[in-house]
Amino acid sequence: MNILVIGNGGREHALAWKMKQSPLCQKIFVAPGNAGTALVAENVDLGVNDFEGLGKFCLENSVGLVVVGPEGPLVNGIRDYFENDTALKGILMIGPGKIGAQLEGSKDYSKQFMLRHNIPTAKAKSFIVSDLSQALDYISSCKPPIVLKADGLAAGKGVIISLSQGEAKAVIKEMLVNKRFGAASAKVLIEEFLNGIELSVFVLTDGKDYVILPEAKDYKRIGEGDTGPNTGGMGAVSPVVFADPSFMQKIDKLIVKPTIDGLNREGIDYKGFIFVGIMNMGGNPFVIEYNARMGDPETQAVMPRIKSDFVELLIAAAKGELKNKQIQIDENCTVTIALVSGGYPGEYETGKVIEGLGEEGQAMVFHAGTTRQKEHVLTHGGRVLAISGKGKSLSEARDQAYAAAAQISWEGLYYRKDIGQDLLNYKV
């Protein structure tokens, strides 16, 4: 089968890398891709939201399966576009329609969904700019820290944790009045702060049945010790020491099953990934957020741990045939480090020559923001590469990842040196 992966980040490189290992995969295309996806697939010069161009390409190249990487095309309705076109509707797709994608596209929608289906989550209230005075009053009744979330998509940067009521009031004015995140912050959720340790759980579902992929813990902040502003993700670790069978059973029973049942009850046909951001509060899981796709950089830590034929699972999900499917998971550990441009997540320069990519090593190198210019690979984004080390222990996987990262350089390169360190001595 010919497969089209939509996207151009590290997640899409890892997905294409994994799918290429399947005997069911004939040819892989990535639109638009990057310098790394070109090593495992054929890049296609089409934008992720060019539905007409993508549809035409699928027909001309006998594409049988489309895997949508980023959230944008899902929220914008790529599945709906394909399903409403007679020529395209027979093509299998991984990714929900516009309504299902609202689990990620609107924080308010997803919060109301959780409340309707009794899924454990933080208390929250939503406000628009005309409600500013009520929002300020509400903040006065909140105990700090206070979480403020832009309702819409903000590239993983629309969540701000304020340490005081005064700070929260200044932030909500900036978000609602000054439109700090543009249209994404036209509505803002003020949410109770959940104090615990985070976990990312990934579910592949056909809308009725599901398999749970390897879990991961990601590191969102730019600075070591989880300091500084949020980013799209500075690294990830899988498996996660506190996600033992008993805790994962709680997540399945209290969160995953009620989520799938809720989608069914509301008549939402959902075929694709659900990424559940979990907060572990004293052994009890609470949902922080849903995403309608795989995470980045967690995918780069998760894919190397899947032993099953991943394409077989994707086809089963897209056809509604996941019932009784099992997933085999490698017990080894993976540690993924994001190598980023200097200045990220603020302003940064691109076009820097990347040195050391040809070095032989055990770690996997997944490209995110890269482009090729003649014989050089250049930086082309904030997060540039994701290095994934693998080992029998977390320590061994870390050592492998950091040894590989040390071989790579470009002007302004930065990465956190503490990914996974907090879990090395974690007591369950």
C-alpha positions in Angstrom: 0.0 0.0 0.0 1.2 3.5 -0.8 1.0 5.8 2.3 0.9 9.6 2.6 2.1 11.2 5.9 1.0 14.8 6.2 3.4 17.1 8.1 7.0 18.3 8.3 8.2 17.7 11.8 10.1 15.2 13.9 6.8 13.4 14.6 6.3 12.8 10.9 9.9 11.6 10.4 9.4 9.1 13.2 6.0 7.9 11.9 7.4 7.5 8.4 10.5 5.7 9.8 8.3 3.2 11.7 5.8 2.6 8.8 8.6 1.9 6.4 9.6 -1.1 8.4 6.2 -2.8 7.6 5.9 -5.3 4.7 2.5 -3.8 4.0 4.1 -0.5 3.1 4.9 -0.2 -0.6 5.9 3.5 -0.9 5.8 6.4 1.6 5.2 10.0 0.7 5.5 12.9 3.2 3.9 16.3 2.5 5.8 18.6 2.8 8.4 16.7 4.8 11.9 17.8 5.7 15.6 16.8 5.1 15.1 13.7 7.4 11.9 12.4 5.9 13.6 12.5 2.5 15.9 9.7 3.8 13.0 7.3 4.4 10.3 8.6 2.0 9.6 10.8 -1.0 8.9 14.4 0.0 5.9 16.1 -1.7 5.9 19.9 -2.1 2.3 20.4 -0.8 1.2 22.3 2.3 -0.6 20.5 5.1 -3.8 22.5 4.5 -3.8 22.2 0.7 -6.7 19.7 0.8 -7.3 20.0 -2.9 -3.7 19.4 -3.8 -3.3 16.6 -1.3 -6.5 14.9 -2.6 -5.3 15.1 -6.2 -1.9 13.8 -5.3 -3.5 10.7 -3.5 -5.5 9.9 -6.6 -2.6 10.3 -9.0 -0.3 8.2 -6.8 -2.7 5.4 -5.7 -2.4 6.4 -2.1 -4.4 3.9 0.1 -3.8 5.4 3.5 -3.3 9.0 4.7 -1.8 9.6 8.2 -2.3 13.2 9.4 0.5 14.3 11.7 -0.3 17.9 12.9 -3.4 19.3 14.5 -4.0 22.1 12.0 -5.4 20.0 9.0 -7.5 18.0 11.5 -9.1 21.0 13.1 -9.6 22.5 9.6 -11.5 19.4 8.4 -9.2 17.3 6.1 -11.2 14.1 6.9 -14.5 15.9 6.1 -13.0 17.1 2.8 -12.0 13.6 1.8 -15.3 12.0 3.0 -17.4 14.5 1.0 -15.5 13.9 -2.2 -16.8 10.9 -4.2 -13.3 10.1 -5.6 -11.5 10.5 -2.3 -13.8 8.9 0.3 -12.5 5.4 -0.2 -9.0 6.4 0.9 -8.3 5.2 4.5 -7.3 8.0 6.9 -5.9 8.2 10.4 -7.2 11.4 12.0 -10.7 12.5 13.2 -13.1 14.8 11.5 -13.7 18.4 12.4 -16.0 17.7 15.3 -13.7 15.0 16.9 -10.7 17.3 16.4 -12.4 19.9 18.6 -11.1 17.8 21.5 -7.8 19.6 20.7 -9.1 22.6 18.7 -11.1 24.0 21.6 -10.0 23.8 25.3 -13.5 24.8 26.3 -15.1 22.1 24.1 -12.8 19.4 25.5 -13.4 20.6 29.1 -17.2 20.4 28.7 -16.8 16.9 27.1 -14.8 15.7 30.1 -17.4 17.1 32.5 -20.3 15.5 30.5 -18.7 12.1 30.7 -17.4 12.3 34.3 -13.7 12.2 33.3 -11.5 13.4 36.1 -10.1 16.9 35.3 -9.4 20.3 36.9 -12.1 22.7 37.6 -12.2 25.5 35.1 -14.3 28.4 33.8 -14.2 30.1 30.3 -14.3 33.8 29.5 -14.3 36.1 26.4 -13.2 39.7 26.3 -16.7 41.1 27.1 -16.5 39.0 30.4 -13.2 40.6 31.5 -14.6 42.1 34.7 -16.1 38.7 35.7 -12.9 37.0 34.8 -10.9 39.3 37.1 -13.4 38.6 39.9 -13.1 34.9 39.3 -9.3 35.1 39.5 -9.8 36.9 42.9 -11.5 33.7 44.1 -8.8 31.4 42.8 -5.9 30.0 44.8 -2.5 30.4 43.1 -0.9 29.0 41.1 -3.6 29.8 38.4 -3.6 28.2 35.0 -4.7 30.2 32.0 -5.3 28.4 28.7 -6.0 29.9 25.2 -9.1 28.1 24.0 -7.8 27.6 20.4 -4.6 26.2 18.8 -1.4 28.0 19.9 1.4 25.6 18.8 1.7 24.2 22.4 2.5 27.6 23.8 -1.0 28.8 24.8 -0.8 27.7 28.5 0.5 30.1 31.2 0.8 29.3 34.9 0.6 32.4 37.0 2.0 32.3 40.5 -0.2 35.1 41.9 -3.7 36.6 41.4 -2.1 39.8 40.2 0.0 38.1 37.6 -3.0 36.1 36.4 -5.0 39.3 36.0 -2.3 40.9 33.9 -2.0 37.7 31.8 -5.7 37.4 31.1 -5.8 41.0 30.0 -2.9 40.4 27.7 -4.6 37.3 26.2 -8.2 38.6 25.9 -7.6 42.3 25.2 -4.2 42.4 23.6 -4.8 39.1 21.8 -1.5 37.6 22.8 -2.2 34.3 21.0 -4.4 35.9 18.2 -7.7 34.2 17.6 -6.6 31.3 19.8 -7.1 33.5 22.9 -10.5 35.0 21.9 -11.7 32.7 24.7 -9.6 31.8 27.7 -10.0 29.1 30.4 -9.1 29.9 33.9 -8.2 26.5 35.4 -7.4 25.0 38.8 -3.7 24.1 39.1 -3.1 20.4 39.5 0.0 19.7 41.4 1.7 16.4 40.4 3.8 14.8 37.7 2.8 14.7 34.0 2.3 11.7 31.7 1.4 11.5 28.0 -0.8 8.5 27.1 -1.4 7.7 23.4 -4.5 5.8 22.2 -5.1 4.5 18.7 -8.9 4.0 18.2 -11.3 3.0 15.4 -14.0 4.8 17.3 -15.2 1.8 19.3 -12.1 -0.3 20.1 -8.6 0.9 20.9 -5.0 0.0 21.7 -2.9 2.0 24.1 0.6 2.8 22.8 3.7 3.2 25.0 3.4 6.1 27.4 5.9 8.9 27.6 6.8 11.9 29.8 7.6 15.1 28.0 9.5 18.2 29.1 7.8 21.4 27.9 9.9 24.2 29.4 12.9 25.6 27.7 15.2 25.7 30.8 16.7 22.9 32.9 14.8 22.1 36.0 11.6 22.9 34.1 12.2 26.6 34.1 11.4 29.4 31.6 8.6 29.5 29.0 6.7 26.6 27.5 7.9 25.2 24.2 6.5 22.6 21.8 8.6 20.1 23.8 12.3 19.8 24.7 12.5 16.0 25.2 10.6 12.9 26.2 11.2 9.6 28.0 9.4 6.2 27.6 8.5 4.1 29.6 7.7 6.2 32.6 8.6 4.7 36.0 5.4 5.7 37.9 3.1 4.5 35.1 3.0 0.9 36.5 0.3 -1.6 35.5 -2.0 -0.5 38.4 -1.8 3.2 37.4 -2.2 2.5 33.7 -5.3 0.4 34.6 -6.8 3.4 36.4 -6.1 5.5 33.3 -7.8 2.9 31.1 -10.9 2.6 33.3 -11.4 6.2 34.4 -10.2 8.1 31.3 -9.6 6.1 28.1 -12.7 3.9 28.1 -15.1 6.8 29.2 -13.5 9.0 26.4 -14.2 6.4 23.7 -17.7 5.7 25.1 -18.4 9.4 25.2 -17.4 9.9 21.6 -19.7 7.0 20.7 -22.6 8.3 22.7 -22.3 11.7 21.0 -22.2 10.1 17.6 -18.7 11.2 16.8 -17.0 8.8 14.4 -13.3 9.0 15.5 -10.6 7.0 13.7 -7.1 8.1 14.7 -5.0 9.0 17.7 -6.0 10.5 21.0 -3.2 11.9 23.0 -4.3 12.3 26.7 -2.2 14.6 28.8 -2.4 13.2 32.4 -1.5 14.6 35.7 -0.6 12.0 38.3 -1.8 13.4 41.6 -0.9 11.0 44.4 -1.6 8.0 42.3 -4.8 9.3 40.8 -5.0 10.4 37.1 -6.5 13.7 36.0 -6.8 14.9 32.4 -5.0 18.1 31.6 -5.8 18.1 27.9 -6.6 16.0 24.8 -4.8 16.2 21.5 -6.2 14.7 18.3 -2.8 13.4 17.1 0.5 12.0 18.3 2.7 14.3 20.4 6.0 15.8 19.3 8.7 14.9 20.6 7.0 12.0 22.3 6.4 10.2 19.0 10.2 10.0 18.6 10.4 8.2 22.0 7.3 6.0 21.5 7.8 4.7 17.9 11.1 2.9 18.7 9.4 0.9 21.4 6.6 -0.5 19.2 7.4 -4.1 18.1 4.1 -4.7 16.2 3.6 -4.0 12.5 2.5 -0.4 12.9 0.9 -0.2 9.5 -1.2 -3.2 10.2 -2.6 -1.4 13.3 -3.2 1.8 11.4 -5.1 0.1 8.6 -7.2 -1.8 11.2 -8.0 1.5 13.0 -8.9 3.3 9.7 -11.2 0.3 8.7 -12.9 0.0 12.1 -11.3 -3.4 12.7 -9.2 -2.9 15.8 -11.3 -5.3 17.9 -9.0 -8.0 19.4 -5.9 -6.4 18.0 -2.9 -6.5 20.3 0.2 -4.3 20.5 3.7 -5.7 21.3 5.9 -3.2 23.2 9.7 -3.3 23.6 10.7 -3.2 27.3 13.8 -1.1 26.5 13.9 2.6 27.4 14.1 5.5 25.1 15.2 9.1 25.8 14.6 11.8 23.2 16.3 15.2 23.3 15.2 18.1 21.2 18.0 20.2 19.7 16.7 23.7 19.1 17.7 27.0 17.5 19.1 29.7 19.8 16.4 32.0 21.0 13.6 29.4 20.7 10.7 29.6 21.7 11.1 33.3 21.0 12.8 34.7 17.9 15.5 32.6 16.3 17.5 32.5 13.1 17.3 29.8 10.5 19.6 28.7 7.7 22.5 27.6 9.9 24.6 24.7 8.6 24.3 21.5 10.7 27.5 19.7 11.3 28.0 16.1 12.5 24.9 14.5 11.1 26.9 11.8 9.3 28.5 10.5 12.5 27.7 6.8 13.0 26.1 6.1 16.3 23.5 3.9 18.0 21.0 6.8 18.6 18.3 7.6 16.1 18.2 11.1 14.6 14.8 12.4 13.7 14.6 15.7 11.7 12.1 18.4 12.6 13.0 21.9 11.4 15.5 21.0 8.6 15.9 21.6 4.9 18.6 20.4 2.4 20.5 22.9 0.3 22.9 21.1 -2.1 25.3 19.1 0.1 24.3 20.9 3.4 21.5 20.3 5.8 20.3 23.6 7.3 18.2 24.6 10.3 14.7 25.5 9.2 12.7 25.9 12.4 12.8 26.3 16.2 13.0 22.6 17.1 15.6 21.3 14.6 16.4 17.7 15.5 15.2 15.0 18.0 17.9 12.5 19.1 16.5 9.2 20.5 18.7 6.9 22.5 17.6 3.4 23.5 18.9 1.2 26.2 18.1 -1.5 28.8 17.8 1.3 31.4 16.9 4.9 31.5 20.5 5.8 32.3 21.8 3.8 29.3 19.3 5.4 26.9 20.2 8.9 28.2 23.9 8.3 27.8 23.3 7.1 24.2 21.2 10.1 23.3 23.5 12.7 24.9 26.6 11.1 23.2 24.9 11.5 19.8 23.8 15.0 20.6 27.4 16.0 21.5 28.5 15.0 17.9 26.1 17.6 16.3 26.6 21.3 16.1 25.4 24.5 14.5 25.6 28.2 15.4 23.3 28.8 18.4 22.5 25.2 19.1 20.8 24.6 22.5 19.4 21.6 24.3 18.5 20.7 27.8 21.0 18.5 29.6 18.5 17.1 32.2 16.0 15.2 30.1 14.9 12.1 32.1 17.2 13.0 35.1 14.2 13.6 37.4 13.1 9.9 36.8 16.5 8.3 37.5 16.0 8.3 41.2 12.2 8.5 41.3 10.6 6.6 44.1 7.2 5.1 43.1 
